[in-house]
Amino acid sequence: MKPGSQHDYQQRIARVLTRVEQAVDAGEELPDLAKLAALSHFSPYHFHRIYRALTGETLGRSLGRLRLARALHLLADEGRSITEVALAAGYGSSQGFARVLRDALDTTPSALREDGKALAAARTRLLQPAAIADHSEAPLQVSVVSLEPFEVIALRTVGQYDDLDQVYTRLFDWVAQAGFLDRLDGLFGIAGNDLRDTPPAEVVFTSALGVPGVVPPAPMQQLKLEGGRYASLRHIGSFLGLEDSTDRLLAQWLPDSGEALRDAPILYAYLDDPEHVPEPLLRTDILVPLA
C-alpha cells in the first residue's frame, strides 16, 4: 500500500461513502470489510480506524445516517405510506423507523411530511458526515522511532475500562510478589475497540507491563509485541483523550508523511502514574505502527 496525501486519503474514503450510499439506495447488503478496505486501498486491519479519523464517525454510523436520509427522500413521496417508506429504506417496521428518526432528529415521520422545508433540511444535514476532522490546528509534533520486539505480561479485559487502575495494580502486585520488579520496563495499553463508539460492557482492552522473560499464571499471559518503526505522538492529559489524539495523527500527520501503516496494533505507552501525577499533566506516547 503506497502512502498518499491529504487529498488522496479523502478521495479514497469518499469512494467508500459513495459505495455505502449506493448499497442503501439499492436496498442491498453493505459490502464486507475486505471489499470496502480494498475500495479505499487501506489495509482491513486499520480501515475502521482511518475511516473514523477522516470522517468523524464510524462506518456503522455512516450507514445509519445514509439509510435515514434515504428514508426521508422516500417520505417526500406522499403516495407512499410511512410503513412502505420504512420497509423500502431497510427498517423492519414503521415503529423502528419512527424510533430512529426520533433519536436522530427529535421529530416524527408525520411531522416532517407535513413540513416540506424541514424535511429537505433534515435530509441535507444527514447527507453530510457528522464531523469532519479539523486540520486547522497547529502541526502535530510526531517523531518516527524504531523499537526492538519486547515482551510484556498482559491481561485482556472486557467491560472494565473504568477499572483499569485495578487491572494494572493486579499485574504490578504479581510482578512484585514474584520478584521481577527489577525487570519492569514500562506500562502499556492496547485498545481492542474504540471506547467512544462501544458500549461500556463491550470495551476490550489489554493492560500490559514490560517484563521480559517471564511467563505469568492465567488469566495473565506473556505477549511479544512487535518491534519496528512507529510514529510516536506525545499526548498530555486525560487518558480519555487518547482516541482523539490518535485520530489527529491518522488524519493530519499520516496522509502527508510519506508513511504507510503496518498491520500491528496501536500501542499506548504510559509514562506517568495517575496516582502521583495530576490528570492534566499525564504523559502518554501513542505509538502507531509504520511499514
C-alpha positions in Angstrom: 0.0 0.0 0.0 1.6 3.2 -1.1 1.3 6.3 1.1 -0.9 9.1 -0.3 -1.7 12.7 0.5 -4.4 14.5 2.4 -6.5 14.9 -0.8 -5.8 11.3 -1.8 -6.9 9.9 1.6 -10.1 12.0 1.5 -10.8 10.7 -2.1 -10.3 7.1 -1.0 -12.8 7.5 1.9 -15.2 9.3 -0.4 -15.3 6.2 -2.7 -16.3 4.1 0.3 -19.1 6.6 1.2 -20.3 6.5 -2.3 -20.4 2.7 -2.3 -22.3 2.7 1.0 -24.8 5.2 -0.4 -25.3 3.0 -3.5 -26.0 0.0 -1.3 -28.5 1.9 0.8 -30.3 3.3 -2.3 -30.5 -0.2 -3.9 -31.6 -1.9 -0.7 -28.5 -4.1 -0.8 -26.4 -5.5 2.0 -23.3 -3.4 2.7 -20.1 -4.9 1.2 -18.0 -6.7 3.7 -14.9 -5.2 5.4 -12.4 -6.6 3.0 -14.2 -5.2 -0.1 -14.6 -1.7 1.5 -11.0 -1.7 2.5 -9.9 -2.8 -0.9 -12.0 0.0 -2.4 -10.2 2.6 -0.3 -6.8 0.9 -0.7 -6.4 0.8 3.1 -5.5 -2.4 4.9 -8.5 -4.1 6.5 -6.5 -4.1 9.8 -6.6 -0.3 10.1 -9.6 0.6 7.8 -12.1 1.3 10.5 -9.7 3.4 12.5 -8.7 5.6 9.5 -12.3 5.8 8.3 -13.4 7.3 11.7 -10.4 9.6 11.9 -11.1 11.1 8.5 -14.9 11.3 8.7 -15.6 11.8 12.4 -17.9 8.8 12.5 -17.8 5.1 12.4 -18.8 3.2 9.3 -21.9 1.9 11.1 -23.0 5.5 11.8 -22.4 6.4 8.2 -24.7 3.6 7.2 -27.4 4.6 9.6 -27.2 8.2 8.6 -27.4 7.5 4.9 -30.3 5.0 5.4 -32.2 7.7 7.3 -31.5 10.2 4.5 -32.9 7.6 2.0 -36.0 7.2 4.1 -36.6 11.0 4.2 -36.2 11.1 0.4 -38.9 8.5 0.1 -41.0 10.2 2.8 -41.4 13.2 0.4 -43.5 11.0 -1.8 -46.9 11.3 -0.3 -48.1 8.4 -2.4 -46.1 6.1 -0.1 -47.4 5.2 3.3 -45.0 5.6 6.2 -44.8 1.8 6.6 -43.9 1.5 2.9 -41.2 4.1 3.4 -39.8 2.3 6.4 -39.6 -1.1 4.7 -38.1 0.4 1.5 -35.4 2.1 3.5 -34.4 -1.1 5.3 -36.2 -0.7 8.6 -38.2 -3.6 9.9 -41.3 -1.6 10.7 -42.8 1.9 10.8 -42.2 1.9 14.5 -38.5 1.1 14.0 -38.2 4.0 11.5 -40.0 6.3 13.9 -37.7 5.4 16.7 -34.6 6.0 14.7 -35.9 9.4 13.5 -36.9 10.5 17.0 -33.4 9.6 18.3 -31.6 11.3 15.4 -33.7 14.4 14.8 -36.3 14.5 17.7 -39.2 14.5 15.3 -41.7 12.1 13.7 -42.3 10.9 10.2 -45.7 12.6 10.1 -44.4 16.0 11.3 -41.6 16.0 8.7 -44.0 15.0 5.9 -46.2 18.0 6.8 -43.2 20.4 6.7 -41.5 20.2 3.3 -38.8 22.7 4.2 -37.9 20.9 7.4 -37.9 17.6 5.6 -35.5 18.9 2.9 -33.2 20.5 5.5 -33.1 17.3 7.6 -32.1 15.2 4.6 -29.4 17.7 3.5 -28.0 17.5 7.0 -28.0 13.7 7.0 -26.1 13.6 3.8 -23.1 15.2 5.4 -20.8 13.3 7.8 -21.3 14.0 11.5 -18.0 15.8 11.8 -15.0 16.3 9.6 -11.6 16.3 11.1 -10.3 19.8 11.7 -6.9 20.3 10.1 -6.5 24.0 11.1 -4.8 23.2 14.4 -1.0 23.6 14.8 1.0 20.8 13.2 1.5 17.7 15.4 4.9 17.0 16.9 5.3 13.4 15.6 8.5 11.6 15.5 9.4 8.2 13.9 11.1 5.8 16.3 12.4 2.3 16.0 11.6 -0.3 18.7 13.0 -3.7 19.3 10.5 -6.5 19.8 9.7 -6.7 23.5 7.8 -9.0 25.9 5.0 -8.0 28.3 2.9 -9.5 30.9 -0.7 -8.8 29.8 -4.3 -9.1 31.0 -7.1 -8.7 28.5 -10.4 -7.4 29.9 -13.9 -6.8 28.6 -16.1 -4.1 30.0 -13.6 -2.9 32.7 -12.2 0.2 31.2 -13.2 2.4 34.1 -11.4 0.0 36.5 -8.2 -0.4 34.6 -6.2 1.0 37.5 -7.2 -2.1 39.4 -6.1 -4.3 36.5 -2.7 -2.7 36.4 -2.5 -3.0 40.2 -3.2 -6.7 39.9 -0.4 -7.1 37.3 2.0 -5.0 39.3 1.3 -6.9 42.5 2.0 -10.2 40.9 5.3 -8.9 39.4 6.3 -7.6 42.8 5.4 -10.8 44.6 7.2 -12.9 42.0 10.3 -10.8 42.5 10.6 -9.4 39.0 10.3 -5.6 39.8 13.9 -5.1 38.6 12.9 -6.2 35.1 9.9 -3.8 34.8 10.4 -1.7 31.8 7.2 0.3 31.0 3.5 0.3 31.2 1.5 -0.3 28.0 -2.1 -0.5 26.8 -3.7 -1.9 23.6 -7.3 -0.9 22.8 -9.3 -3.6 21.2 -12.0 -1.3 20.0 -12.9 2.4 20.1 -14.3 3.3 23.5 -16.1 6.4 22.1 -18.4 4.2 20.0 -18.5 1.0 22.0 -21.0 0.2 24.9 -19.1 0.2 28.2 -19.8 -3.5 28.7 -18.1 -4.4 25.4 -14.9 -2.3 25.6 -11.9 -4.6 25.1 -8.6 -3.5 26.4 -5.2 -5.2 27.1 -3.2 -3.9 30.0 0.4 -4.8 30.0 3.7 -4.4 31.9 7.0 -4.6 30.1 8.6 -7.6 31.9 10.8 -9.7 29.6 11.4 -13.4 30.1 8.5 -14.1 32.5 5.5 -16.4 32.0 2.7 -15.4 34.4 -0.2 -17.6 35.6 -3.5 -17.5 33.8 -5.5 -15.4 33.0 -2.4 -13.2 32.7 -0.3 -14.1 29.7 3.1 -13.4 28.1 2.9 -11.4 24.9 5.6 -10.5 22.5 4.9 -7.1 20.9 6.3 -6.3 17.5 9.3 -4.1 17.1 9.9 -2.0 14.1 9.1 1.6 13.1 6.4 3.6 14.9 5.0 7.1 14.6 5.2 8.5 18.1 2.9 11.3 19.4 3.1 12.6 23.0 -0.4 13.0 24.4 -0.6 15.1 27.6 -3.8 15.0 29.6 -6.6 12.6 30.4 -6.4 9.0 29.1 -9.9 9.7 27.7 -8.4 12.0 25.1 -6.1 9.3 23.6 -8.6 8.3 20.9 -9.0 11.8 19.7 -5.2 12.4 19.6 -4.8 9.1 17.7 -7.4 10.3 15.2 -5.4 13.6 14.7 -2.2 11.6 14.0 -4.0 9.5 11.4 -6.0 12.3 9.8 -3.5 15.2 9.9 0.0 13.7 10.0 -0.1 10.3 8.3 -1.5 11.3 4.8 1.3 13.8 4.0 4.0 12.0 5.9 5.1 9.6 3.1 4.5 6.7 5.5 2.1 3.8 5.4 0.7 1.8 8.2 1.8 -1.7 9.2 -0.7 -4.4 10.3 0.0 -4.3 14.0 -1.8 -2.8 17.0 -1.5 0.8 18.1 0.2 0.9 21.4 -0.1 3.4 24.3 3.0 3.8 26.5 2.1 5.3 29.8 4.9 7.5 31.2 3.3 8.6 34.5 1.4 7.1 37.4 -2.1 8.8 37.7 -1.9 8.3 41.5 1.0 10.7 41.7 0.6 12.9 38.6 -2.4 15.3 38.1 -4.6 14.2 35.2 -3.9 17.3 33.1 -0.1 16.5 33.2 -0.2 12.8 32.5 2.1 11.8 29.6 1.3 9.0 27.2 3.2 8.2 24.0 0.8 7.0 21.2 2.7 4.5 19.0 1.3 3.9 15.6 3.0 1.0 13.6 4.6 2.0 10.3 5.6 -0.1 7.4 
